[in-house]
Amino acid sequence: MLRRLRNVLPLKVLMSLYHTLIASYINYGCSIWASNFQSNYRRVQVQQNKAIRILGNYDRGSANTVSIYKKFDILDVGKIRDMQIGILVYQCLDNLGPDIFNDFFSLGISYHDSDTRNSNNLVHEFRNTSRSAHFIRYMGPSVWNPLPQQVKESESRPQLKRRLKAHLPNN
């Protein structure tokens, strides 16, 4: 549908259609369904790449999708997943989410009293299969620990979202 409309509608309207018809489906529960092997969510990524190329009026293979994502200030599926996981971790650490998630992640300082360089990082749960590396409980520390301290110390959820969005494309 976007392909047929790209020569008729202005870019602003096309972007609105993209966010309504495509991005809303990608965003819904992305931290759950995209926390899986890359091959499993690759199909969604390919469809998103096609839509982004259509928005920019680029032919297949003519432009690098990374530059198109930056041009339109849109995150790809992997970055959306990381952003949603970062928000979930933030809510869990500040007890802002459902009560069941309050103890979902734990800081290294809760395991020992020593002030080590990793004491303020989240502890990775033990995993014995490669499949469990894609669980939220394991992905949370993988996404949260490398974040700069400024992002982790955000005072509100909107501020965290802005800082995460600014930081994620640079990874």
Secondary structure per residue as TSV (DSSP state, phi and psi in degrees):
chain	resnum	aa	ss	phi	psi
A	1	M	-	360.0	-42.6
A	2	L	H	-61.3	-36.2
A	3	R	H	-61.7	-40.9
A	4	R	H	-70.2	-30.1
A	5	L	H	-93.1	-10.5
A	6	R	T	-64.9	-26.5
A	7	N	T	-92.1	-6.9
A	8	V	T	-103.7	-40.9
A	9	L	S	-100.9	152.1
A	10	P	-	-71.7	161.5
A	11	L	H	-58.3	-38.7
A	12	K	H	-60.0	-41.3
A	13	V	H	-70.5	-40.2
A	14	L	H	-61.8	-40.3
A	15	M	H	-63.9	-40.1
A	16	S	H	-62.3	-42.6
A	17	L	H	-63.3	-41.3
A	18	Y	H	-58.6	-48.6
A	19	H	I	-67.0	-31.2
A	20	T	I	-77.7	-47.1
A	21	L	I	-91.1	-28.5
A	22	I	I	-114.2	-54.6
A	23	A	I	-62.9	-34.6
A	24	S	H	-62.8	-36.8
A	25	Y	H	-73.3	-37.0
A	26	I	H	-67.1	-42.5
A	27	N	H	-68.7	-30.1
A	28	Y	T	-68.4	109.3
A	29	G	T	67.6	21.0
A	30	C	H	-58.7	-35.1
A	31	S	H	-64.7	-22.6
A	32	I	H	-88.7	-57.6
A	33	W	H	-75.1	-24.7
A	34	A	T	-90.2	-7.6
A	35	S	S	-82.9	69.2
A	36	N	S	-151.0	-178.6
A	37	F	-	-58.8	142.8
A	38	Q	H	-57.8	-34.8
A	39	S	H	-63.4	-25.8
A	40	N	H	-76.5	-30.6
A	41	Y	H	-106.3	8.1
A	42	R	H	-63.4	-36.1
A	43	R	H	-60.6	-40.2
A	44	V	H	-67.4	-40.2
A	45	Q	H	-62.1	-40.9
A	46	V	H	-63.0	-42.9
A	47	Q	H	-65.5	-39.0
A	48	Q	H	-64.4	-41.4
A	49	N	H	-60.8	-40.9
A	50	K	H	-61.9	-44.0
A	51	A	H	-64.7	-39.8
A	52	I	H	-65.2	-40.5
A	53	R	H	-64.2	-38.8
A	54	I	H	-64.3	-43.1
A	55	L	H	-58.6	-41.0
A	56	G	T	-84.7	-0.6
A	57	N	T	60.6	38.5
A	58	Y	-	-100.2	143.8
A	59	D	-	-79.1	160.2
A	60	R	T	-60.5	126.6
A	61	G	T	81.7	-2.1
A	62	S	T	-83.6	-23.8
A	63	A	S	-137.6	149.9
A	64	N	-	-72.7	128.9
A	65	T	H	-65.0	-28.2
A	66	V	H	-60.0	-44.2
A	67	S	H	-68.0	-32.1
A	68	I	H	-70.4	-41.5
A	69	Y	H	-59.3	-42.8
A	70	K	H	-65.5	-40.3
A	71	K	H	-59.8	-41.9
A	72	F	H	-94.5	0.1
A	73	D	T	56.4	49.0
A	74	I	-	-119.4	141.4
A	75	L	-	-92.8	143.9
A	76	D	-	-80.2	176.9
A	77	V	H	-57.4	-44.6
A	78	G	H	-63.7	-40.1
A	79	K	H	-70.9	-36.5
A	80	I	H	-62.5	-43.3
A	81	R	H	-59.9	-47.5
A	82	D	H	-63.5	-37.6
A	83	M	H	-65.4	-44.4
A	84	Q	H	-66.4	-37.5
A	85	I	H	-67.2	-40.6
A	86	G	H	-60.3	-40.9
A	87	I	H	-65.9	-41.3
A	88	L	H	-62.0	-44.4
A	89	V	H	-61.9	-45.0
A	90	Y	H	-56.9	-46.3
A	91	Q	H	-65.8	-38.0
A	92	C	H	-67.4	-42.6
A	93	L	H	-67.8	-31.1
A	94	D	T	-97.6	10.0
A	95	N	T	53.8	42.2
A	96	L	-	-100.5	-11.3
A	97	G	S	-95.8	-168.7
A	98	P	-	-59.9	148.5
A	99	D	G	-56.7	-31.3
A	100	I	G	-64.7	-23.2
A	101	F	G	-94.4	-3.1
A	102	N	T	-58.7	-35.2
A	103	D	T	-106.8	22.4
A	104	F	S	-69.5	-36.7
A	105	F	S	-123.1	146.7
A	106	S	-	-132.8	144.6
A	107	L	B	-81.6	152.9
A	108	G	G	-60.6	-30.2
A	109	I	G	-68.1	-20.4
A	110	S	G	-75.9	-12.7
A	111	Y	T	-93.6	-26.1
A	112	H	-	-154.3	162.2
A	113	D	S	-89.7	-10.3
A	114	S	S	-68.0	140.2
A	115	D	-	-90.4	88.4
A	116	T	-	-100.3	169.7
A	117	R	T	-67.8	-18.8
A	118	N	T	-104.7	11.4
A	119	S	T	-67.1	-24.7
A	120	N	T	-95.7	4.7
A	121	N	S	-89.7	158.8
A	122	L	B	-76.4	148.7
A	123	V	-	-90.4	131.6
A	124	H	-	-75.9	131.4
A	125	E	-	-69.3	149.6
A	126	F	-	-64.9	138.6
A	127	R	-	-134.3	144.0
A	128	N	-	-119.6	4.0
A	129	T	S	-135.5	157.1
A	130	S	S	-69.9	-25.9
A	131	R	G	-64.5	-38.4
A	132	S	G	-71.5	-11.3
A	133	A	G	-68.9	-14.6
A	134	H	G	-101.0	3.8
A	135	F	S	-74.6	149.7
A	136	I	H	-57.4	-38.0
A	137	R	H	-63.0	-29.0
A	138	Y	H	-93.6	-37.0
A	139	M	H	-67.8	-31.9
A	140	G	H	-53.4	-56.7
A	141	P	H	-63.4	-32.2
A	142	S	H	-65.2	-33.8
A	143	V	H	-84.7	-41.0
A	144	W	H	-75.6	-43.9
A	145	N	T	-60.2	-41.1
A	146	P	T	-74.6	-9.0
A	147	L	S	-65.6	146.1
A	148	P	-	-64.0	153.5
A	149	Q	H	-59.4	-34.2
A	150	Q	H	-60.5	-38.4
A	151	V	H	-70.5	-44.0
A	152	K	H	-63.7	-31.4
A	153	E	T	-94.3	22.9
A	154	S	-	-59.3	144.4
A	155	E	S	-88.6	-17.4
A	156	S	S	-146.9	164.9
A	157	R	H	-65.1	-43.6
A	158	P	H	-60.5	-38.3
A	159	Q	H	-65.7	-41.2
A	160	L	H	-60.9	-44.3
A	161	K	H	-60.6	-43.5
A	162	R	H	-63.0	-44.8
A	163	R	H	-68.9	-39.0
A	164	L	H	-63.3	-45.5
A	165	K	H	-62.7	-36.3
A	166	A	H	-71.4	-32.4
A	167	H	H	-85.1	-40.6
A	168	L	G	-58.4	-45.8
A	169	P	G	-62.5	-19.2
A	170	N	G	-80.5	-11.6
A	171	N	-	-76.8	360.0
